[in-house]
Amino acid sequence: MSDSYRYGTPIEREPFRERLAADRAGTVAQIAALSRDFDAIVEANAMVAIDDEHDPEGSSTAFERAHVASLLGQAREHLADLDRALERLERGDYGRCETCGEPIPVERLEVRPAASTCVRCAEAGPR
């Protein structure tokens, strides 16, 4: 295995651990903010009897609520991906493609620290 793919020692893993931890903290903050936004939208709608079908503002309110809910779901999924990446790092599996077992290039991990597949397997997988 070439040096560019070695993640075994704590010194080599530490930059990735720090990047994953920082991304995780940012994602937790994003989830909290989106949750507040979603709750505010729901609360504002509860105060006013809105008939989404007949109220001209109703459709935009429904869209806004759905949009925030979608962003919240994506953030929660990303948090789960980060947690799985941290688990792989602790097990010593971080940096190996979960599909083919080949090393994931460092450049990919620098851009997508939670990546669990190499580029070839990611491109071949479901979209």
Buried (B, 14 or more C-beta within 10 A) or exposed (E): EEEEBEBEEEEEBEBBBEBBEEBBEBBEEBBEBBBEBBEEBEEEBEEEEBEBEEBEEBEEBBEBBEEBBEBBEEBBEBBEBBBBBBEBBEEEBBBBBBBEEEBBBBEBBEEBBBBBBBBEBBEEEEE
